[in-house]
Amino acid sequence: MMRNLLLIAAATVAFTAPESRGQWTPDNPGSENITVLGHQPLGGRMTVTDMELEQELNRPYAYVGRASILEEGPKGMDIIDLGDPSAPRVILRWRLENQDLLMNRGGMDVKYFKWEDRYYVVQSFEFGQGPGTDLGAIVFDVTGLPDPEAVAEVARIHIPEYPGGFHNIFIYKHSNGRPLLLTTVRTGQAHVYDLTEVVGGRIDESLIATIPLPDVPGRDQRNTSYHDLYAAYHPDTGEDRFYGGGTGGYYIWDITDLQNPQLRISLTSIRGVDWGHTFTPSPDGRYAVAEAEYQYAPLRIFDLKPALDGETSIIREPISAWTADWKNLVHNHEVRWPYVFVSGYLDGLQIFSLEDPHNPVTVGYYDTYTGPPTDEWISVINGAFGVDVRNADGLIAISDMTTGFWTFRMDGFEGWNGEHYGVPNISSVQNWDEEAQ
């Protein structure tokens, strides 16, 4: 199976990658259509994790998780002022107390939301052992930025019954109008928290629902979990859908009724995939980009139409695949249809187009990390970790595990609104000021 997968990945490169990694050098790190606007080193090798951009132009802030991946490093969050995108400036380095006692990992995923004209950031935490294993996330009020002293901790979400914290989170504005925090936990489900309860001081009432992970044959359900999460509203059916990658593959649930989630589609028994990572649909819900985080794995593109039309409930075969370099792997991606913006570890920022979903085409790239691989761990994991896009003006940002925070422009991409591309205006960006569906 692995040999066949390598042959598929190598064939994909022949059609999609503009040049091999051997041609990328510090003197020639990117394509001509990508402009580096700014770069802010954050310090430390493999201490930078995920990141999030605020979307309103009058709030030019980015949030970056900080953790200790291989060696001693900060555990917390950095806030960056992008008032001048060509000169990113750290205005707050927030750190958990008792840094010396905290074990491996730390601040992982980070997301923001708006509620009743106030702005909040949720920084997730993951500690596998030692103090802090029950800490899932901390919520901050960041309304007073750019004044760093105005940033205030609002609440901590603890999960003592599921030690290990939240590896990934997603914040979604449900059709009921509430901001929901979706989290991974180290058991066969995802948690759903009502963030209005959290910021209202009712933390004990905030866990309002769970989304199961379907039974995986041959696996103890107590040792299964989701790895990444996404949710979107689909106006054609009036459904809120949850997209989760994890043990066994990828799963799509109707979560319109949060107390009664319904499994809509499973992507399982896929050759070369026994664990799903990031899983993101197109704005209309027809296509999905699916990642399986292991060396040599391409991003797979699936057509969900047979399942959406009721012909089947299980999708097993991708219609295409993409990779920047068959020897490496991708960490995360953001879909702004037809573009997919990728944080590709050793391959840096990568951008490919799904204008023809059967034939993904690389349209831009910039390598943010040209240092050596990571000999102490999976050798191809270092470099670009998180990626985000500001829809209002097309600003692209990368958080690199070792080199820090980067901002970019791509020629011809001056912002994104789905309606300009003939699709619903739906992405990971939530419209906090729009009335509920």
BASERO-949749 format. One record per residue (C-alpha): x, y, z; residue in one letter. Coordinates in steps of 0.05 Angstrom, whole numbers, always signed. Each point is the difference from the previous one (the first is absolute). Layout:
BASERO-949749
+--------+--------+--------+----+
!      X !      Y !      Z ! aa !
+--------+--------+--------+----+
!      X !      Y !      Z !  A !
...
+--------+--------+--------+----+
//
This chain:
BASERO-949749
+--------+--------+--------+----+
!      X !      Y !      Z ! aa !
+--------+--------+--------+----+
!     +0 !     +0 !     +0 !  M !
!    +55 !    +48 !    +19 !  M !
!    +37 !    -14 !    -66 !  R !
!    -63 !    +15 !    -40 !  N !
!    -10 !    +64 !    +39 !  L !
!    +70 !    +23 !    -14 !  L !
!    -10 !    -12 !    -74 !  L !
!    -65 !    +40 !     +1 !  I !
!    +34 !    +57 !    +37 !  A !
!    +59 !     +1 !    -48 !  A !
!    -47 !     +2 !    -60 !  A !
!    -39 !    +57 !    +31 !  T !
!    +64 !    +41 !     +8 !  V !
!    +15 !     -8 !    -74 !  A !
!    -64 !    +37 !    -16 !  F !
!     -7 !    +51 !    +56 !  T !
!    +67 !    +21 !    +28 !  A !
!    +34 !    +56 !    -39 !  P !
!    +70 !    -21 !    +22 !  E !
!    +34 !    -48 !    +48 !  S !
!    +22 !    +18 !    +69 !  R !
!    +72 !     -6 !    -22 !  G !
!     -9 !    +65 !    -40 !  Q !
!    -25 !    +39 !    +60 !  W !
!    +58 !    +37 !    +33 !  T !
!     +6 !    +59 !    +48 !  P !
!    +15 !    +42 !    -61 !  D !
!    -61 !    -26 !    -38 !  N !
!    -51 !    -19 !    +53 !  P !
!    -65 !    +17 !    -35 !  G !
!    -40 !    +11 !    -64 !  S !
!     +1 !    +67 !    -34 !  E !
!    -74 !    +14 !    +15 !  N !
!    +11 !     -4 !    +76 !  I !
!    +25 !    +62 !    +36 !  T !
!    +26 !     -4 !    +71 !  V !
!    -28 !    +60 !    +37 !  L !
!    +27 !    -12 !    +70 !  G !
!    +36 !    -48 !    +45 !  H !
!     +3 !     -1 !    +76 !  Q !
!    +46 !    -52 !    +32 !  P !
!    -30 !    -24 !    +65 !  L !
!    +59 !    -37 !    +29 !  G !
!    +11 !    -74 !    +15 !  G !
!     +5 !    -62 !    -42 !  R !
!    -66 !    -35 !    -10 !  M !
!    -37 !    +44 !    +50 !  T !
!    -51 !    +32 !    -46 !  V !
!    -67 !    -35 !    -13 !  T !
!    -66 !    +23 !    -31 !  D !
!    -24 !    +70 !    -15 !  M !
!    -62 !    +41 !    -14 !  E !
!    -13 !    +66 !    -34 !  L !
!    -56 !    +47 !    +21 !  E !
!    -40 !    +16 !    -62 !  Q !
!    -21 !    +73 !    +10 !  E !
!    +49 !    +49 !    -31 !  L !
!     -7 !    +47 !    +59 !  N !
!    +24 !    -56 !    +46 !  R !
!    +66 !    -21 !    -31 !  P !
!    +20 !    -54 !    +50 !  Y !
!    +28 !    -70 !     -5 !  A !
!     +3 !    -52 !    +55 !  Y !
!    +55 !    -53 !     +2 !  V !
!     +3 !    -60 !    +46 !  G !
!    +67 !    -15 !    +35 !  R !
!    +21 !    -68 !    +24 !  A !
!    +59 !    -45 !    +15 !  S !
!     +0 !    -53 !    -55 !  I !
!    +69 !    -30 !     +6 !  L !
!    +38 !    +41 !    +51 !  E !
!    -13 !    +52 !    +53 !  E !
!    -42 !    +57 !    -26 !  G !
!    -55 !    +49 !    +19 !  P !
!    -71 !    -24 !    +15 !  K !
!    -51 !    +52 !    -17 !  G !
!    -20 !    +48 !    -55 !  M !
!    +30 !    +59 !    -38 !  D !
!    -42 !    +57 !    -26 !  I !
!    +26 !    +36 !    -62 !  I !
!    -21 !    +69 !    -26 !  D !
!     -7 !     +1 !    -76 !  L !
!    -17 !    +73 !     -6 !  G !
!    +58 !     +0 !    -49 !  D !
!     +0 !    -70 !    -31 !  P !
!    +71 !    +12 !    -24 !  S !
!    +23 !     +8 !    +72 !  A !
!    -35 !    -50 !    +45 !  P !
!    +10 !    +20 !    +73 !  R !
!     -9 !    -42 !    +62 !  V !
!    -40 !    +40 !    +50 !  I !
!    -12 !    -54 !    +53 !  L !
!    +35 !    -64 !    +19 !  R !
!    -49 !    -34 !    +47 !  W !
!    +27 !    -61 !    +39 !  R !
!    -32 !    -51 !    +45 !  L !
!    +22 !     +2 !    +73 !  E !
!    +52 !    -51 !    +25 !  N !
!    +34 !     -7 !    -67 !  Q !
!    +56 !    -42 !    +29 !  D !
!    -48 !    -53 !    +25 !  L !
!    -39 !     -8 !    -65 !  L !
!    +19 !    -60 !    -43 !  M !
!     +2 !     -8 !    -75 !  N !
!    -49 !    +39 !    -45 !  R !
!    -40 !    +60 !    +23 !  G !
!    -40 !    +50 !    -41 !  G !
!    -24 !    -35 !    -63 !  M !
!    -61 !    +24 !    -40 !  D !
!    -27 !    +71 !     +6 !  V !
!    -65 !    +32 !    -25 !  K !
!    -38 !    +65 !    +12 !  Y !
!    -74 !    +20 !     +2 !  F !
!    -44 !    +60 !    +11 !  K !
!    -60 !     +4 !    +47 !  W !
!    -41 !    +60 !    +20 !  E !
!    +51 !    +49 !    -30 !  D !
!    +58 !    -31 !    +38 !  R !
!    +58 !    -40 !    -29 !  Y !
!    +27 !    -64 !    +31 !  Y !
!    +56 !    -48 !    -14 !  V !
!     +1 !    -74 !    +19 !  V !
!    +69 !    -31 !     +8 !  Q !
!     +0 !    -75 !     +6 !  S !
!    +51 !    -38 !    +42 !  F !
!    +26 !    -71 !     -3 !  E !
!    +43 !    -32 !    +54 !  F !
!     +7 !    -75 !     -3 !  G !
!    +29 !     -8 !    +69 !  Q !
!    +19 !    +39 !    +62 !  G !
!    -37 !    +63 !    +25 !  P !
!    -52 !    +29 !    -46 !  G !
!    -26 !    -64 !    -32 !  T !
!    -71 !    +20 !    +17 !  D !
!     +5 !    +69 !    -33 !  L !
!    -36 !     +3 !    -67 !  G !
!     -2 !    +74 !    -17 !  A !
!     +3 !    +71 !    +27 !  I !
!    -47 !    +54 !    -25 !  V !
!    +25 !    +72 !     -3 !  F !
!    -37 !    +66 !    -11 !  D !
!    +42 !    +38 !    -52 !  V !
!    -49 !    +56 !    -14 !  T !
!    +49 !    +52 !    +26 !  G !
!    +56 !    -14 !    -49 !  L !
!    +49 !    +29 !    -20 !  P !
!    +10 !    +14 !    +75 !  D !
!    +32 !    -65 !    +26 !  P !
!    -19 !    +17 !    +71 !  E !
!    -73 !     -2 !    -20 !  A !
!     +4 !    -74 !    -18 !  V !
!    -36 !    -37 !    +56 !  A !
!     -9 !    -74 !    +16 !  E !
!    -74 !    -17 !     +2 !  V !
!     -5 !    -74 !    +14 !  A !
!    +37 !    -67 !     -1 !  R !
!    -31 !    -63 !    -27 !  I !
!    +24 !    -61 !    +38 !  H !
!    -14 !    -73 !    -19 !  I !
!    +26 !    -42 !    +58 !  P !
!    -39 !    -61 !    -24 !  E !
!    +38 !     +1 !    -67 !  Y !
!    +73 !    +19 !    +16 !  P !
!    +41 !    +26 !    -58 !  G !
!    -34 !    +65 !    -18 !  G !
!    -27 !    +24 !    -68 !  F !
!    +48 !    -15 !    -57 !  H !
!    -45 !    +37 !    -49 !  N !
!    -59 !    +47 !     +4 !  I !
!    -48 !    +35 !    -48 !  F !
!    -48 !    +57 !    +14 !  I !
!    -65 !     -1 !    -39 !  Y !
!    -60 !    +47 !     -2 !  K !
!    -58 !    -49 !     +0 !  H !
!    -65 !    +15 !    -37 !  S !
!    -30 !    +12 !    +69 !  N !
!    +45 !    +61 !     +5 !  G !
!    +45 !    -26 !    +56 !  R !
!    +76 !     -4 !     -4 !  P !
!    +20 !    -72 !    +12 !  L !
!    +68 !    -26 !    +19 !  L !
!    +12 !    -69 !    -31 !  L !
!    +58 !    -38 !    +32 !  T !
!    +37 !    -65 !     -6 !  T !
!     +6 !    -42 !    +62 !  V !
!    +38 !    -65 !    +12 !  R !
!    -60 !    -44 !     -7 !  T !
!    -48 !    -20 !    -55 !  G !
!    -38 !    +66 !     -6 !  Q !
!     +6 !    +75 !    -10 !  A !
!    -24 !    +50 !    +51 !  H !
!    -46 !    +59 !    -15 !  V !
!     +2 !    +60 !    +47 !  Y !
!    -47 !    +60 !     -2 !  D !
!    +48 !    +59 !     +5 !  L !
!    -55 !    +47 !    +24 !  T !
!     -4 !    -43 !    +63 !  E !
!    +76 !     +2 !     +7 !  V !
!     +7 !    +76 !     -5 !  V !
!    -63 !     +8 !    +42 !  G !
!    +33 !    -34 !    +59 !  G !
!    -40 !    -65 !     -6 !  R !
!    +58 !    -46 !    -17 !  I !
!    -34 !    -60 !    +33 !  D !
!    -58 !     +7 !    -49 !  E !
!    +41 !    +12 !    -62 !  S !
!     +9 !    -72 !    -25 !  L !
!    -65 !     -8 !    -38 !  I !
!    +12 !    -58 !    -47 !  A !
!    +47 !    -54 !    -25 !  T !
!    +11 !    -26 !    -70 !  I !
!    +15 !    -75 !     -2 !  P !
!    +55 !    -33 !    -39 !  L !
!    -31 !    -59 !    -37 !  P !
!    +24 !    -69 !    +22 !  D !
!    +63 !    -20 !    -36 !  V !
!     +5 !    -76 !    -11 !  P !
!    +57 !    -31 !    +40 !  G !
!    +11 !    +62 !    +43 !  R !
!    -18 !    +11 !    +73 !  D !
!    -45 !    +61 !     -2 !  Q !
!    +35 !    +27 !    +62 !  R !
!    +64 !     +5 !    -41 !  N !
!    -31 !    +37 !    -59 !  T !
!     -6 !    +75 !    -10 !  S !
!    -10 !    +57 !    -49 !  Y !
!    +62 !    +37 !    -20 !  H !
!    -27 !    +61 !    -35 !  D !
!    -68 !    +34 !     -6 !  L !
!    -38 !    +47 !    -46 !  Y !
!    -73 !    +22 !     -5 !  A !
!    -41 !    +37 !    -52 !  A !
!    -71 !    +20 !    -15 !  Y !
!    -29 !    -24 !    -66 !  H !
!    -56 !    +45 !    -25 !  P !
!    -24 !    -49 !    -53 !  D !
!    -23 !    -49 !    +54 !  T !
!     -2 !    +45 !    +62 !  G !
!    +49 !    -46 !    +35 !  E !
!    +57 !    +14 !    +47 !  D !
!    +52 !    -52 !    -16 !  R !
!    +59 !    -23 !    +40 !  F !
!    +62 !    -27 !    -36 !  Y !
!    +47 !    -42 !    +41 !  G !
!    +63 !    -38 !    -16 !  G !
!    +24 !    -54 !    +47 !  G !
!     +5 !    -74 !    +13 !  T !
!    -22 !    -38 !    -61 !  G !
!     -6 !    +59 !    -48 !  G !
!    -47 !    +59 !     -7 !  Y !
!    -72 !    +12 !    +23 !  Y !
!    -55 !    +50 !    -16 !  I !
!    -56 !    +11 !    +50 !  W !
!    -64 !    +41 !     -3 !  D !
!     +4 !    +41 !    +65 !  I !
!    -59 !    +46 !    -13 !  T !
!    -32 !    -33 !    +61 !  D !
!    +60 !     -1 !    +47 !  L !
!    -34 !    -49 !    +47 !  Q !
!    -12 !    -50 !    -56 !  N !
!    +58 !     +0 !    -50 !  P !
!    -11 !    -42 !    -61 !  Q !
!    +56 !    -34 !    -38 !  L !
!     -6 !    +20 !    -73 !  R !
!    +62 !    -25 !    -35 !  I !
!    +60 !    -43 !    +17 !  S !
!    +65 !     -1 !    -38 !  L !
!    +31 !    -65 !    +23 !  T !
!    +37 !    -61 !    -26 !  S !
!    +42 !    +47 !    -42 !  I !
!    +65 !    -31 !    -25 !  R !
!    +58 !    +29 !    +39 !  G !
!    -44 !    +35 !    +53 !  V !
!    -15 !    -28 !    +69 !  D !
!     +3 !    +68 !    +34 !  W !
!    -30 !    +65 !    -24 !  G !
!    +30 !    +69 !    +14 !  H !
!    -25 !    +66 !    -28 !  T !
!    -65 !     -7 !    -41 !  F !
!    -30 !    +60 !    -35 !  T !
!    -59 !     +5 !    -49 !  P !
!    -10 !    +47 !    -58 !  S !
!    -49 !    +57 !    +15 !  P !
!    -58 !    -38 !    -33 !  D !
!    +18 !    -65 !    +37 !  G !
!    +11 !    -41 !    -63 !  R !
!    +75 !    -10 !     +4 !  Y !
!    +46 !    -11 !    +59 !  A !
!    +75 !     +6 !    +10 !  V !
!    +25 !    -55 !    +47 !  A !
!    +67 !     -7 !    +33 !  E !
!    +32 !    -61 !    +32 !  A !
!    +62 !    +23 !    +38 !  E !
!    +55 !    -50 !    -16 !  Y !
!    +61 !     +4 !    -44 !  Q !
!    -14 !     -8 !    -74 !  Y !
!    -74 !    +14 !     +8 !  A !
!    -31 !    +46 !    -52 !  P !
!    -62 !    +42 !    +12 !  L !
!    -58 !    -39 !    -28 !  R !
!    -59 !    +33 !    -35 !  I !
!    -69 !    -33 !     +8 !  F !
!    -65 !    +11 !    -38 !  D !
!    -57 !     -6 !    +50 !  L !
!    -56 !     +6 !    -51 !  K !
!    -19 !    -75 !     -1 !  P !
!    -11 !     +3 !    +75 !  A !
!    -35 !    +68 !     +0 !  L !
!    -47 !    -28 !    -54 !  D !
!    -17 !    -59 !    +44 !  G !
!    +32 !    -52 !    -44 !  E !
!    +47 !    -23 !    +56 !  T !
!    +21 !    +20 !    +70 !  S !
!    +73 !    -22 !     -8 !  I !
!    +53 !    +31 !    -45 !  I !
!    +64 !    -41 !     -9 !  R !
!    +36 !    +27 !    -61 !  E !
!    +30 !    +69 !    -11 !  P !
!     -7 !    +32 !    -68 !  I !
!    +70 !    +32 !     +1 !  S !
!    +59 !    +16 !    +45 !  A !
!    +52 !    +54 !     +9 !  W !
!    +68 !     +6 !    +33 !  T !
!    +57 !    +49 !     -4 !  A !
!    +54 !    -52 !     +9 !  D !
!    -15 !    -74 !     +5 !  W !
!    +54 !     -9 !    +53 !  K !
!    -34 !    +47 !    +49 !  N !
!    -69 !    +13 !    +29 !  L !
!    -49 !    +56 !    +13 !  V !
!    -22 !    +24 !    +69 !  H !
!    -60 !    +47 !    -10 !  N !
!    -40 !    +35 !    -54 !  H !
!    -53 !    +53 !    -10 !  E !
!    -50 !     -1 !    -58 !  V !
!    -19 !    +64 !    -36 !  R !
!    -31 !    -32 !    -61 !  W !
!    +29 !    -15 !    -50 !  P !
!    +65 !    +12 !    +38 !  Y !
!    +28 !    -44 !    +55 !  V !
!    +52 !    +34 !    +44 !  F !
!    +47 !    -50 !    +32 !  V !
!    +50 !     +0 !    +57 !  S !
!    +46 !    -55 !    -24 !  G !
!    +53 !     -9 !    +53 !  Y !
!    +66 !     -5 !    -39 !  L !
!    -36 !    +26 !    -63 !  D !
!    -23 !    +65 !    +33 !  G !
!    -59 !    +38 !    -28 !  L !
!    -32 !    -36 !    -59 !  Q !
!    -61 !    +22 !    -40 !  I !
!    -36 !    -44 !    -50 !  F !
!    -63 !     +9 !    -40 !  S !
!    -60 !    -47 !     -4 !  L !
!    -32 !    +37 !    -58 !  E !
!     +0 !    -70 !    -31 !  D !
!     -7 !    -45 !    +62 !  P !
!    +24 !    -59 !    -41 !  H !
!    +65 !    +36 !    -16 !  N !
!    +29 !    +41 !    +58 !  P !
!    +52 !    +50 !    -24 !  V !
!    +52 !    +35 !    +43 !  T !
!     -5 !    +76 !    -10 !  V !
!    +49 !    +28 !    +52 !  G !
!    +48 !    -17 !    +55 !  Y !
!    +52 !    +27 !    +49 !  Y !
!    +46 !    -42 !    +44 !  D !
!     +1 !    +30 !    +70 !  T !
!    +48 !    -52 !    +27 !  Y !
!    +64 !    -21 !    -36 !  T !
!    +36 !    -30 !    +60 !  G !
!    +14 !    -73 !    +14 !  P !
!    -55 !    -52 !    +13 !  P !
!    -16 !    -22 !    +70 !  T !
!    +44 !    -60 !    +16 !  D !
!    -29 !    -10 !    +70 !  E !
!    -72 !    -11 !    -24 !  W !
!    -35 !    -13 !    -66 !  I !
!    +54 !    +29 !    -44 !  S !
!    -45 !    +39 !    -47 !  V !
!    -36 !    +37 !    +55 !  I !
!    +27 !    +71 !    +10 !  N !
!    -16 !    +66 !    -34 !  G !
!    -69 !    +26 !    -20 !  A !
!    -52 !    -21 !    +52 !  F !
!    -60 !    +47 !     -5 !  G !
!    -31 !    +39 !    -58 !  V !
!    -56 !    +51 !     -4 !  D !
!    -29 !    +50 !    -50 !  V !
!    -33 !    +66 !    +13 !  R !
!    -60 !     +2 !    -46 !  N !
!     -9 !    +75 !     -1 !  A !
!    +66 !    +14 !    -36 !  D !
!    +33 !    -67 !    -16 !  G !
!    +56 !     +5 !    +52 !  L !
!    +32 !    -69 !     +9 !  I !
!    +36 !    -20 !    +63 !  A !
!    +43 !    -60 !    +21 !  I !
!    +24 !    -20 !    +70 !  S !
!    +65 !    -39 !     -8 !  D !
!    +21 !    -45 !    +57 !  M !
!    +71 !    +27 !     +0 !  T !
!     +4 !    +63 !    -42 !  T !
!    -61 !    +36 !    +29 !  G !
!    -56 !    +40 !    -32 !  F !
!     -5 !    +20 !    -74 !  W !
!    -47 !    +42 !    -42 !  T !
!     -9 !     -5 !    -76 !  F !
!    -38 !    +24 !    -61 !  R !
!    -16 !    -40 !    -61 !  M !
!     -5 !    +38 !    -66 !  D !
!    -73 !     +6 !    -22 !  G !
!    -28 !    -23 !    +67 !  F !
!    -27 !    +63 !    +34 !  E !
!    -51 !    -32 !    +45 !  G !
!    -53 !    -54 !     +0 !  W !
!    -76 !     -1 !     -2 !  N !
!    -30 !    -65 !    -24 !  G !
!    -54 !    +35 !    -40 !  E !
!    +54 !    +29 !    -45 !  H !
!    +20 !    -72 !    -17 !  Y !
!    -71 !    -26 !     -9 !  G !
!     -3 !    -37 !    +66 !  V !
!    -31 !    +16 !    +69 !  P !
!    +40 !    +49 !    +41 !  N !
!    +20 !    -54 !    +50 !  I !
!    +69 !    -15 !    +27 !  S !
!    +32 !     -9 !    +68 !  S !
!    -13 !    +75 !    +10 !  V !
!    -64 !    +12 !    +40 !  Q !
!    -44 !    +61 !    -13 !  N !
!    -10 !    +21 !    +72 !  W !
!    -43 !    +61 !    -16 !  D !
!    -50 !    -36 !    -45 !  E !
!    -67 !    -19 !    +28 !  E !
!    -12 !    -73 !    +15 !  A !
!    -24 !    -44 !    -57 !  Q !
+--------+--------+--------+----+
//
